Amino acid sequence: MSGHSKWSTIKRKKGAADAKRGQAFTRLIKEVTIAARMGGGNPEGNPRLRTAVAAAKAENMPKDNIERAIKKGTGELEGVNYEEFTYEGYGPAGVAVYVEIMTDNKNRTAADVRHIFSKNNGNLGENGCVAWMFEKKGTFVYDKSEVDEEKLMEYVLDAGAEDISEEESTWVVMTDHKDFYSVKEAIDKIDALPSYTMAEITMIPQNTVKVTGKEAEQVIRLMDALEECEDVQNAYANFDIPENELEKLG
């Protein structure tokens, strides 16, 4: 199994240059609201909410915005009712695409996502058509220059992680998605470890499709378009682009 999705790696490399602050806030507010609705408004007793609030604070979201989102989730304030569901389909070169949605208007979202796929050489499929190609995992990404593999493995396995895989410049620690929050709390208490550069629950492809040239450009355009859709929380795909091709794409 691949240690991480290529798209997650590309997004990290693109970094803040492509980040849209308002869009990031919208996604974070939705996550805080849903987490509060599902597990209550007290972060101490709601690991998903605790993680969502930490992510919002990391993006310098104002405290008032976070508190309003929590109260909308618990029903203390009137707010929109977000629903979570998924879309599945195929992109250029038969790349499998799995999309997580959070929306207050399913009809609008269906039209938007269908348009994005058709405009970018893809097509939507039936539920379940590609989900089997991915495995839901908790992941923690560490810079190789900050910690060696042996030390990292010793600490994170004790914290409940399952395995470590290697990318070009990073280590990716993996755990069962159900254990993500408990492992995260255990890792956060380990002073001897450097801070991870990313911690998330993600869908890891069990196999990949290698794409190059024009098809690689088309896949990246499709994924970028999905990420720009305000109702898309996350998008995953099982493509692999060789490093020399990534450099050409900029």
Sequence and secondary structure as in RCSB ss.txt:
>XXXX:A:sequence
MSGHSKWSTIKRKKGAADAKRGQAFTRLIKEVTIAARMGGGNPEGNPRLRTAVAAAKAENMPKDNIERAIKKGTG
ELEGVNYEEFTYEGYGPAGVAVYVEIMTDNKNRTAADVRHIFSKNNGNLGENGCVAWMFEKKGTFVYDKSEVDEE
KLMEYVLDAGAEDISEEESTWVVMTDHKDFYSVKEAIDKIDALPSYTMAEITMIPQNTVKVTGKEAEQVIRLMDA
LEECEDVQNAYANFDIPENELEKLG
>XXXX:A:secstr
  SS HHHHHHHHHGGGG  HHHHHHHHHHHHHHHHHHH S GGG HHHHHHHHHHHHTT  HHHHHHHHHHHHT
SS     EEEEEEEE GGG EEEEEEEES HHHHHHHHHHHHHHTT EE  TTTTGGGEEEEEEEEEETTT  HH
HHHHHHHHTT  EEEE SSEEEEEEEGGGHHHHHHHHHT TTS   SEEEEEEEESS EE  HHHHHHHHHHHHH
HHHSTTEEEEEE EE  HHHHHHH 
